[in-house]
Amino acid sequence: MKKLLGITCLAALAPLTQADTIFGVYAGAGLWQADYGGDTGVESIDVDELGLEDEDNNFFFVAIEHPVPLLPNVKLQFMDIESRESATLSRDFTLDDVTFTATDTVVTDLDLTHTDAILYYELLDNWISLDLGLTLRAFQGEAAVQSQTTTALQETVDLEAVIPLAYARAQFDLPLTGFSVGAEANLVTYSGNTLSDASAKIAYTFGSIIDLGVELGYRRMTLEIDDIDDLEADLTLDGPYAAIVLHF
């Protein structure tokens, strides 16, 4: 491992904490096809039993990189994650303090929409890139269930919080090909609660005055909540994604 790290640093031909030599802007948009898994509720129920299945989620981002070594680069990303499905329950489950009973037909809204503000430093910036930093993730969603059998029976739990996560990104450019491979991860864990968000990708860039690229990858987000704001959940969203990226 030590030998590998030494080779990596020499190959990059750039000192640590050195930012871009020129001002650069990266922007992109994409679609993530996420499959839902796990369970939620005090008396937990599998999300498949609530009718939550594959969902197409849009995301957009812009990153600004600059030549000032001590000032972090900034990336802003918006991720729209919403699902609304109906199902007939096969067993009881409780959301917050409201219990929904077996044979009830319910409509479930799960909104994990969030905005990321990522502050990061480029530790390596050559054909091997390595970024480390901090993500501030602001959730703006909710979890809601409403019975269609008993119209007065419903419950909504707001999912509004700003959560700090450790951030890391690595990319390896394949010389003279336009192709690259990379991975990105966000992680925080505390008091039995965990939020992790990781992706791996392969990308191709068409060289021009404004670099246009395409990315294909796989993303996995897990959310383990132990009674925060009246919500308990152990959720996983994972699946392929595709994006278009511009660099100018």
SEMI-152031 format. One record per residue: residue number from 1; x, y, z of N, C-alpha, C, O in turn; residue in three letters. Coordinates in steps of 0.05 Angstrom, whole numbers, plus 5000, padded with zeros to 4 digits. Last residue first. Layout:
BEGIN
- n:n.c1:n.c2:n.c3:ca.c1:ca.c2:ca.c3:c.c1:c.c2:c.c3:o.c1:o.c2:o.c3:res
- NUM:X:Y:Z:X:Y:Z:X:Y:Z:X:Y:Z:ALA
...
REM end
This chain:
BEGIN
- n:n.c1:n.c2:n.c3:ca.c1:ca.c2:ca.c3:c.c1:c.c2:c.c3:o.c1:o.c2:o.c3:res
- 248:4684:5478:4623:4692:5502:4608:4706:5522:4627:4714:5543:4618:PHE
- 247:4652:5418:4614:4675:5431:4628:4684:5454:4611:4691:5451:4588:HIS
- 246:4592:5381:4624:4607:5401:4609:4629:5412:4626:4626:5415:4651:LEU
- 245:4561:5317:4620:4578:5336:4635:4591:5355:4616:4601:5347:4595:VAL
- 244:4505:5276:4630:4520:5292:4611:4535:5313:4626:4523:5326:4644:ILE
- 243:4494:5210:4657:4496:5239:4660:4511:5251:4636:4527:5237:4624:ALA
- 242:4460:5156:4689:4473:5167:4665:4473:5197:4667:4453:5208:4677:ALA
- 241:4459:5100:4734:4454:5127:4727:4469:5135:4702:4489:5122:4695:TYR
- 240:4431:5041:4767:4448:5055:4748:4440:5084:4744:4418:5092:4749:PRO
- 239:4421:5034:4839:4415:5030:4811:4433:5045:4793:4450:5061:4803:GLY
- 238:4389:5040:4904:4412:5035:4887:4403:5029:4858:4380:5020:4853:ASP
- 237:4373:5055:4968:4366:5062:4941:4391:5056:4924:4413:5067:4930:LEU
- 236:4350:5030:5029:4371:5029:5009:4359:5037:4982:4339:5027:4973:THR
- 235:4334:5043:5098:4328:5044:5069:4353:5042:5052:4375:5051:5060:LEU
- 234:4307:5038:5152:4331:5026:5143:4328:5022:5113:4319:5001:5103:ASP
- 233:4278:5081:5202:4279:5070:5175:4306:5058:5171:4326:5065:5183:ALA
- 232:4234:5121:5239:4253:5099:5240:4254:5086:5213:4233:5081:5201:GLU
- 231:4218:5186:5262:4221:5167:5239:4242:5146:5245:4263:5152:5255:LEU
- 230:4216:5228:5298:4193:5209:5297:4194:5190:5273:4174:5179:5265:ASP
- 229:4267:5251:5294:4244:5266:5285:4220:5247:5280:4206:5250:5260:ASP
- 228:4295:5188:5294:4301:5216:5291:4277:5230:5280:4266:5222:5259:ILE
- 227:4299:5129:5303:4281:5147:5318:4292:5176:5318:4297:5187:5339:ASP
- 226:4350:5116:5269:4340:5105:5294:4325:5126:5310:4336:5139:5328:ASP
- 225:4361:5103:5202:4352:5124:5221:4340:5109:5246:4322:5092:5243:ILE
- 224:4401:5095:5149:4393:5081:5173:4386:5102:5195:4404:5116:5204:GLU
- 223:4406:5094:5083:4397:5112:5104:4387:5095:5127:4366:5083:5125:LEU
- 222:4447:5091:5025:4434:5077:5048:4429:5098:5070:4444:5116:5075:THR
- 221:4454:5090:4956:4451:5107:4980:4436:5091:5001:4415:5079:4996:MET
- 220:4493:5079:4900:4479:5066:4922:4478:5085:4946:4499:5094:4955:ARG
- 219:4501:5078:4829:4500:5093:4854:4484:5078:4875:4464:5065:4869:ARG
- 218:4540:5071:4772:4522:5057:4791:4524:5072:4818:4546:5077:4827:TYR
- 217:4544:5101:4706:4554:5091:4732:4532:5077:4748:4510:5072:4738:GLY
- 216:4569:5139:4654:4551:5116:4660:4562:5105:4687:4586:5099:4689:LEU
- 215:4574:5203:4624:4581:5185:4646:4560:5163:4648:4536:5168:4645:GLU
- 214:4604:5244:4575:4581:5227:4583:4591:5209:4605:4614:5200:4605:VAL
- 213:4624:5313:4559:4628:5285:4567:4602:5271:4574:4582:5283:4579:GLY
- 212:4657:5364:4527:4631:5351:4531:4636:5322:4538:4651:5308:4524:LEU
- 211:4694:5422:4535:4694:5393:4537:4666:5382:4544:4654:5390:4563:ASP
- 210:4700:5471:4491:4684:5464:4514:4682:5434:4515:4670:5422:4498:ILE
- 209:4738:5459:4453:4741:5484:4469:4725:5481:4494:4734:5488:4516:ILE
- 208:4747:5388:4462:4741:5411:4446:4746:5436:4463:4756:5434:4485:SER
- 207:4740:5318:4468:4757:5341:4471:4750:5363:4452:4747:5358:4428:GLY
- 206:4693:5284:4500:4699:5292:4473:4715:5318:4475:4704:5339:4483:PHE
- 205:4702:5234:4549:4702:5263:4543:4710:5268:4514:4730:5258:4505:THR
- 204:4669:5185:4586:4683:5191:4561:4680:5221:4555:4658:5231:4557:TYR
- 203:4671:5143:4645:4663:5167:4630:4680:5170:4605:4702:5159:4602:ALA
- 202:4643:5102:4694:4662:5103:4672:4652:5127:4654:4628:5130:4650:ILE
- 201:4637:5100:4766:4629:5108:4739:4651:5102:4719:4675:5098:4727:LYS
- 200:4603:5093:4829:4626:5087:4812:4618:5092:4783:4595:5088:4776:ALA
- 199:4583:5121:4892:4579:5116:4864:4605:5109:4850:4626:5117:4859:SER
- 198:4548:5128:4954:4572:5122:4939:4565:5115:4910:4543:5105:4904:ALA
- 197:4530:5147:5015:4522:5152:4988:4547:5149:4970:4565:5165:4972:ASP
- 196:4502:5138:5080:4524:5134:5061:4513:5136:5033:4490:5129:5027:SER
- 195:4486:5150:5144:4479:5158:5117:4504:5154:5100:4525:5167:5105:LEU
- 194:4463:5123:5205:4483:5123:5184:4471:5133:5158:4449:5126:5151:THR
- 193:4458:5119:5276:4447:5129:5250:4469:5131:5230:4492:5138:5236:ASN
- 192:4482:5107:5323:4465:5087:5311:4452:5095:5285:4438:5079:5273:GLY
- 191:4511:5155:5333:4489:5146:5351:4470:5126:5338:4446:5127:5342:SER
- 190:4532:5164:5266:4532:5174:5294:4507:5162:5308:4486:5161:5297:TYR
- 189:4565:5173:5205:4552:5154:5223:4554:5165:5251:4576:5174:5259:THR
- 188:4570:5190:5136:4570:5199:5164:4556:5177:5180:4537:5165:5171:VAL
- 187:4597:5199:5071:4591:5182:5093:4590:5197:5120:4607:5214:5125:LEU
- 186:4603:5194:5001:4596:5211:5023:4588:5193:5046:4575:5173:5042:ASN
- 185:4644:5184:4943:4631:5174:4967:4626:5196:4987:4642:5214:4990:ALA
- 184:4661:5161:4878:4655:5183:4895:4639:5173:4919:4623:5155:4916:GLU
- 183:4706:5141:4825:4687:5135:4847:4684:5159:4865:4702:5176:4866:ALA
- 182:4722:5126:4755:4724:5141:4781:4703:5131:4801:4686:5114:4795:GLY
- 181:4756:5128:4693:4740:5113:4713:4743:5128:4739:4764:5140:4745:VAL
- 180:4756:5153:4626:4764:5154:4653:4746:5136:4670:4723:5131:4662:SER
- 179:4776:5166:4558:4761:5151:4578:4773:5155:4606:4796:5161:4609:PHE
- 178:4809:5189:4522:4785:5204:4529:4769:5190:4551:4749:5202:4561:GLY
- 177:4859:5167:4509:4834:5153:4501:4809:5170:4505:4789:5165:4491:THR
- 176:4906:5187:4530:4902:5187:4501:4877:5173:4491:4875:5167:4467:LEU
- 175:4904:5151:4592:4917:5169:4573:4911:5164:4544:4910:5142:4535:PRO
- 174:4849:5150:4630:4864:5132:4614:4877:5147:4591:4863:5157:4573:LEU
- 173:4846:5178:4694:4843:5183:4666:4860:5163:4651:4884:5159:4657:ASP
- 172:4813:5165:4752:4837:5156:4737:4831:5160:4707:4814:5147:4696:PHE
- 171:4791:5196:4811:4787:5191:4783:4814:5184:4770:4834:5196:4776:GLN
- 170:4755:5201:4873:4779:5194:4858:4773:5188:4829:4751:5178:4823:ALA
- 169:4731:5235:4930:4727:5229:4901:4754:5222:4889:4774:5236:4894:ARG
- 168:4696:5243:4991:4720:5235:4976:4713:5229:4947:4691:5218:4941:ALA
- 167:4671:5272:5051:4670:5270:5022:4696:5262:5010:4717:5272:5018:TYR
- 166:4630:5265:5108:4657:5265:5097:4655:5259:5067:4638:5242:5059:ALA
- 165:4574:5307:5120:4585:5281:5112:4614:5285:5103:4621:5305:5091:LEU
- 164:4522:5338:5158:4550:5339:5147:4560:5311:5142:4555:5292:5158:PRO
- 163:4456:5355:5143:4473:5334:5154:4501:5337:5141:4504:5338:5117:ILE
- 162:4399:5388:5159:4424:5392:5145:4444:5373:5159:4449:5375:5183:VAL
- 161:4330:5369:5147:4354:5371:5164:4378:5376:5146:4378:5370:5123:ALA
- 160:4269:5344:5143:4283:5369:5137:4306:5372:5157:4302:5376:5181:GLU
- 159:4221:5309:5134:4249:5302:5132:4265:5327:5124:4272:5330:5100:LEU
- 158:4162:5301:5172:4179:5318:5156:4208:5309:5157:4218:5301:5178:ASP
- 157:4114:5253:5167:4138:5260:5182:4156:5276:5163:4164:5267:5142:VAL
- 156:4045:5243:5171:4067:5255:5156:4090:5262:5175:4086:5274:5196:THR
- 155:3988:5201:5166:4011:5211:5182:4032:5221:5163:4038:5209:5142:GLU
- 154:3919:5182:5173:3942:5190:5157:3964:5201:5176:3958:5208:5199:GLN
- 153:3853:5170:5170:3877:5158:5180:3901:5165:5162:3902:5156:5139:LEU
- 152:3807:5186:5148:3818:5204:5168:3845:5194:5179:3858:5208:5194:ALA
- 151:3791:5145:5114:3801:5170:5102:3814:5188:5123:3831:5205:5116:THR
- 150:3806:5082:5109:3797:5100:5131:3808:5127:5125:3831:5133:5131:THR
- 149:3825:5069:5058:3802:5054:5070:3789:5070:5092:3765:5072:5094:THR
- 148:3868:5097:5046:3845:5102:5028:3821:5087:5038:3798:5091:5029:GLN
- 147:3913:5128:5090:3895:5106:5085:3873:5114:5066:3861:5135:5070:SER
- 146:3976:5153:5077:3948:5160:5080:3931:5135:5073:3935:5124:5051:GLN
- 145:4040:5173:5096:4023:5151:5090:3994:5159:5095:3988:5170:5117:VAL
- 144:4103:5204:5083:4074:5206:5089:4059:5182:5080:4065:5170:5059:ALA
- 143:4162:5236:5094:4150:5209:5091:4121:5211:5100:4116:5219:5123:ALA
- 142:4196:5289:5059:4178:5279:5079:4172:5249:5073:4177:5239:5052:GLU
- 141:4248:5339:5047:4227:5321:5039:4209:5312:5062:4207:5326:5082:GLY
- 140:4300:5362:5041:4275:5379:5039:4252:5361:5032:4237:5367:5013:GLN
- 139:4365:5361:5069:4341:5346:5060:4317:5365:5061:4314:5381:5079:PHE
- 138:4427:5381:5053:4402:5392:5063:4378:5377:5052:4373:5379:5028:ALA
- 137:4492:5365:5068:4468:5355:5054:4443:5365:5067:4438:5359:5091:ARG
- 136:4554:5384:5059:4531:5392:5075:4506:5385:5059:4500:5398:5039:LEU
- 135:4615:5350:5056:4589:5354:5044:4569:5363:5065:4566:5351:5086:THR
- 134:4684:5362:5052:4660:5361:5069:4635:5366:5053:4635:5386:5037:LEU
- 133:4740:5327:5023:4727:5351:5034:4703:5344:5051:4701:5323:5064:GLY
- 132:4785:5311:4971:4775:5305:4997:4761:5331:5008:4770:5353:5002:LEU
- 131:4803:5282:4908:4790:5304:4923:4781:5294:4950:4770:5272:4952:ASP
- 130:4848:5265:4860:4838:5257:4887:4828:5282:4901:4843:5301:4905:LEU
- 129:4866:5239:4797:4854:5260:4813:4844:5249:4839:4833:5227:4841:SER
- 128:4914:5225:4750:4901:5215:4774:4891:5238:4790:4907:5257:4796:ILE
- 127:4931:5260:4714:4916:5237:4703:4904:5221:4726:4886:5204:4721:TRP
- 126:4920:5308:4763:4934:5302:4738:4918:5280:4725:4894:5281:4724:ASN
- 125:4918:5325:4821:4904:5336:4798:4920:5333:4773:4933:5351:4763:ASP
- 124:4907:5313:4889:4921:5305:4865:4905:5316:4841:4880:5314:4842:LEU
- 123:4875:5342:4923:4901:5333:4933:4919:5324:4910:4943:5326:4912:LEU
- 122:4832:5393:4921:4845:5374:4903:4872:5366:4913:4891:5383:4913:GLU
- 121:4782:5399:4971:4809:5406:4962:4818:5384:4942:4813:5361:4946:TYR
- 120:4714:5423:4978:4734:5402:4975:4760:5414:4965:4761:5435:4953:TYR
- 119:4648:5425:4997:4673:5440:4998:4696:5421:4998:4698:5403:5016:LEU
- 118:4584:5420:4971:4609:5405:4976:4632:5424:4975:4636:5438:4955:ILE
- 117:4519:5418:4985:4540:5438:4982:4566:5424:4991:4570:5418:5014:ALA
- 116:4462:5386:4959:4489:5383:4970:4506:5408:4965:4506:5418:4942:ASP
- 115:4395:5377:4973:4414:5394:4960:4441:5391:4974:4442:5392:4999:THR
- 114:4343:5327:4962:4363:5341:4978:4382:5358:4960:4384:5353:4936:HIS
- 113:4287:5284:4972:4300:5306:4956:4320:5321:4974:4314:5327:4997:THR
- 112:4258:5241:4988:4285:5244:4999:4301:5265:4983:4326:5264:4981:LEU
- 111:4195:5224:5000:4210:5246:4987:4237:5250:5001:4238:5260:5024:ASP
- 110:4143:5183:4992:4170:5184:5003:4186:5203:4987:4191:5200:4963:LEU
- 109:4078:5168:5005:4095:5188:4992:4122:5188:5007:4123:5192:5031:ASP
- 108:4030:5119:4995:4055:5126:5009:4070:5147:4992:4075:5142:4968:THR
- 107:3965:5101:5009:3981:5116:4990:4006:5126:5005:4003:5140:5025:VAL
- 106:3934:5038:5024:3947:5063:5031:3962:5075:5008:3971:5061:4989:VAL
- 105:3883:4997:5045:3896:5008:5021:3908:5035:5027:3893:5053:5036:THR
- 104:3885:4948:5095:3882:4976:5088:3896:4981:5061:3917:4971:5056:ASP
- 103:3901:4897:5107:3879:4899:5087:3873:4928:5081:3857:4934:5062:THR
- 102:3928:4914:5171:3927:4896:5148:3900:4899:5133:3879:4903:5145:ALA
- 101:3930:4984:5190:3924:4956:5194:3924:4940:5168:3920:4951:5146:THR
- 100:3972:5032:5217:3956:5024:5194:3954:4994:5194:3973:4980:5199:PHE
- 99:3979:5076:5270:3981:5048:5261:3962:5044:5238:3938:5051:5240:THR
- 98:4019:5130:5290:3994:5122:5276:3998:5094:5264:4018:5089:5250:VAL
- 97:4064:5153:5309:4046:5140:5329:4020:5132:5316:4000:5129:5331:ASP
- 96:4108:5137:5260:4106:5154:5284:4088:5141:5304:4095:5120:5315:ASP
- 95:4074:5085:5232:4091:5108:5225:4086:5129:5246:4064:5139:5250:LEU
- 94:4067:5016:5236:4063:5041:5250:4084:5062:5240:4108:5056:5239:THR
- 93:4029:4963:5206:4054:4977:5211:4047:5004:5222:4026:5015:5218:PHE
- 92:4001:4897:5195:4001:4923:5208:4028:4936:5207:4049:4922:5207:ASP
- 91:3999:4868:5128:4003:4867:5157:4003:4895:5168:4005:4914:5153:ARG
- 90:3990:4878:5076:3987:4850:5084:3990:4847:5114:3985:4825:5125:SER
- 89:3958:4934:5046:3976:4923:5066:3969:4894:5072:3946:4886:5073:LEU
- 88:3958:4952:4980:3941:4941:5001:3959:4926:5020:3974:4908:5013:THR
- 87:3985:5015:4955:3986:4986:4959:3966:4978:4980:3958:4994:4997:ALA
- 86:4013:5067:4914:3992:5056:4931:3994:5026:4932:4005:5013:4914:SER
- 85:4064:5118:4914:4053:5093:4905:4030:5085:4924:4029:5094:4947:GLU
- 84:4112:5163:4896:4084:5162:4907:4071:5137:4896:4067:5135:4872:ARG
- 83:4176:5190:4907:4160:5167:4898:4133:5168:4912:4131:5172:4936:SER
- 82:4233:5228:4891:4205:5227:4900:4192:5202:4890:4196:5194:4867:GLU
- 81:4288:5263:4891:4281:5235:4896:4253:5235:4908:4249:5241:4931:ILE
- 80:4332:5303:4860:4303:5301:4863:4296:5271:4866:4296:5256:4847:ASP
- 79:4388:5337:4880:4378:5310:4874:4349:5308:4880:4341:5311:4903:MET
- 78:4437:5383:4863:4409:5380:4871:4400:5352:4862:4403:5345:4838:PHE
- 77:4499:5409:4884:4484:5388:4870:4456:5386:4881:4452:5386:4906:GLN
- 76:4558:5446:4879:4530:5446:4887:4515:5425:4871:4518:5424:4846:LEU
- 75:4624:5452:4900:4606:5437:4883:4578:5438:4895:4574:5432:4918:LYS
- 74:4684:5488:4905:4656:5486:4913:4640:5470:4891:4643:5476:4867:VAL
- 73:4749:5487:4935:4732:5487:4912:4703:5481:4922:4699:5471:4943:ASN
- 72:4775:5526:4989:4765:5501:4978:4749:5507:4952:4737:5528:4949:PRO
- 71:4836:5561:4991:4807:5564:4989:4795:5539:4976:4804:5532:4955:LEU
- 70:4890:5553:4988:4877:5550:5014:4847:5552:5013:4834:5546:5033:LEU
- 69:4903:5562:4931:4908:5537:4945:4893:5533:4971:4883:5511:4976:PRO
- 68:4868:5583:4877:4875:5592:4904:4879:5568:4922:4859:5555:4928:VAL
- 67:4849:5572:4825:4877:5568:4831:4886:5577:4859:4910:5578:4864:PRO
- 66:4787:5532:4824:4802:5557:4821:4831:5552:4829:4838:5530:4839:HIS
- 65:4723:5506:4805:4750:5502:4814:4768:5525:4807:4764:5538:4786:GLU
- 64:4657:5492:4817:4675:5514:4810:4702:5508:4822:4705:5504:4846:ILE
- 63:4603:5454:4791:4627:5455:4808:4646:5477:4798:4649:5480:4774:ALA
- 62:4536:5434:4791:4556:5453:4781:4579:5454:4801:4574:5456:4825:VAL
- 61:4483:5388:4775:4505:5398:4791:4522:5418:4776:4522:5419:4751:PHE
- 60:4423:5350:4782:4438:5371:4768:4461:5380:4786:4459:5379:4811:PHE
- 59:4380:5294:4771:4399:5309:4787:4414:5328:4769:4417:5324:4745:PHE
- 58:4319:5255:4776:4336:5274:4763:4356:5287:4782:4350:5291:4805:ASN
- 57:4301:5188:4778:4307:5212:4794:4326:5230:4779:4347:5221:4770:ASN
- 56:4255:5137:4770:4274:5154:4756:4277:5181:4771:4257:5195:4775:ASP
- 55:4248:5079:4810:4240:5106:4805:4262:5121:4790:4285:5117:4797:GLU
- 54:4222:5015:4828:4241:5031:4814:4230:5059:4809:4206:5063:4804:ASP
- 53:4177:5021:4885:4193:5005:4866:4214:5023:4853:4223:5042:4864:GLU
- 52:4132:5015:4936:4154:5030:4927:4173:5013:4910:4183:4992:4919:LEU
- 51:4090:4987:4960:4088:4992:4931:4112:5008:4920:4111:5015:4896:GLY
- 50:4095:4971:5010:4082:4997:5007:4080:5005:4977:4070:5026:4971:LEU
- 49:4124:4926:5005:4096:4922:5012:4081:4948:5011:4056:4948:5012:GLU
- 48:4174:4947:4996:4161:4934:4973:4131:4930:4979:4115:4932:4961:ASP
- 47:4190:4964:5046:4180:4984:5027:4167:4972:5003:4150:4985:4990:VAL
- 46:4167:4925:5101:4184:4927:5077:4172:4947:5058:4148:4948:5053:ASP
- 45:4156:4957:5163:4145:4942:5140:4164:4946:5117:4176:4968:5114:ILE
- 44:4158:4959:5235:4169:4964:5208:4155:4946:5188:4145:4925:5193:SER
- 43:4132:4996:5278:4127:4968:5271:4134:4966:5241:4116:4971:5225:GLU
- 42:4155:5045:5259:4161:5034:5286:4156:5004:5286:4173:4989:5294:VAL
- 41:4183:5050:5192:4162:5049:5211:4170:5038:5238:4190:5024:5240:GLY
- 40:4213:5011:5138:4208:5036:5153:4185:5032:5172:4170:5013:5170:THR
- 39:4264:4976:5100:4238:4978:5115:4237:5005:5129:4257:5019:5132:ASP
- 38:4292:4955:5036:4292:4961:5065:4265:4963:5077:4245:4954:5065:GLY
- 37:4295:4991:4972:4296:4967:4989:4297:4975:5018:4302:4998:5025:GLY
- 36:4283:5015:4906:4280:5018:4935:4281:4991:4949:4271:4971:4939:TYR
- 35:4326:5034:4854:4308:5013:4864:4307:5015:4894:4328:5017:4907:ASP
- 34:4334:5088:4809:4339:5076:4836:4317:5056:4843:4294:5061:4839:ALA
- 33:4364:5116:4760:4342:5097:4763:4347:5080:4788:4362:5061:4788:GLN
- 32:4380:5181:4750:4387:5158:4766:4362:5140:4769:4342:5149:4780:TRP
- 31:4404:5225:4702:4381:5210:4711:4391:5185:4726:4408:5170:4716:LEU
- 30:4434:5292:4699:4432:5264:4694:4406:5252:4706:4390:5265:4717:GLY
- 29:4480:5344:4684:4453:5336:4691:4451:5306:4684:4463:5296:4666:ALA
- 28:4532:5393:4699:4521:5369:4688:4493:5363:4697:4483:5376:4716:GLY
- 27:4594:5428:4698:4565:5428:4702:4554:5403:4688:4565:5393:4669:ALA
- 26:4652:5461:4721:4640:5436:4712:4610:5437:4717:4601:5446:4739:TYR
- 25:4699:5509:4708:4672:5504:4716:4663:5478:4704:4666:5473:4680:VAL
- 24:4762:5537:4729:4746:5518:4713:4719:5515:4725:4715:5517:4749:GLY
- 23:4822:5573:4724:4794:5573:4734:4778:5554:4716:4779:5556:4692:PHE
- 22:4883:5535:4728:4865:5554:4716:4838:5552:4728:4830:5531:4740:ILE
- 21:4905:5497:4760:4923:5519:4751:4907:5541:4737:4917:5563:4734:THR
- 20:4870:5475:4818:4872:5477:4789:4890:5501:4782:4890:5522:4795:ASP
- 19:4912:5469:4878:4887:5471:4864:4892:5473:4834:4915:5473:4825:ALA
- 18:4948:5427:4919:4950:5446:4897:4924:5446:4882:4915:5425:4873:GLN
- 17:4951:5390:4960:4935:5414:4965:4938:5434:4942:4930:5458:4946:THR
- 16:5014:5364:4940:4989:5362:4954:4977:5389:4959:4992:5409:4962:LEU
- 15:5042:5377:4875:5043:5377:4904:5015:5375:4916:4995:5383:4904:PRO
- 14:5046:5332:4820:5034:5356:4831:5035:5355:4861:5031:5333:4872:ALA
- 13:5054:5284:4793:5071:5307:4788:5059:5333:4797:5061:5353:4784:LEU
- 12:5030:5234:4793:5013:5258:4791:5029:5283:4785:5018:5301:4773:ALA
- 11:5071:5199:4803:5059:5200:4776:5042:5224:4772:5040:5234:4750:ALA
- 10:5081:5207:4857:5101:5214:4837:5089:5217:4809:5096:5235:4794:LEU
- 9:5034:5187:4879:5042:5215:4884:5062:5224:4863:5061:5247:4854:CYS
- 8:5035:5133:4862:5013:5151:4855:5021:5180:4858:5015:5196:4840:THR
- 7:5081:5114:4887:5080:5115:4858:5058:5134:4849:5062:5149:4830:ILE
- 6:5064:5118:4941:5086:5133:4932:5087:5136:4902:5093:5157:4891:GLY
- 5:5020:5083:4942:5016:5111:4948:5039:5128:4938:5035:5149:4927:LEU
- 4:5048:5035:4932:5028:5044:4913:5022:5074:4917:5020:5089:4898:LEU
- 3:5079:5031:4978:5092:5033:4952:5073:5045:4931:5080:5062:4915:LYS
- 2:5039:5025:5017:5057:5048:5018:5070:5053:4991:5073:5076:4982:LYS
- 1:5016:4976:5000:5000:5000:5000:5017:5025:5000:5011:5044:4986:MET
REM end
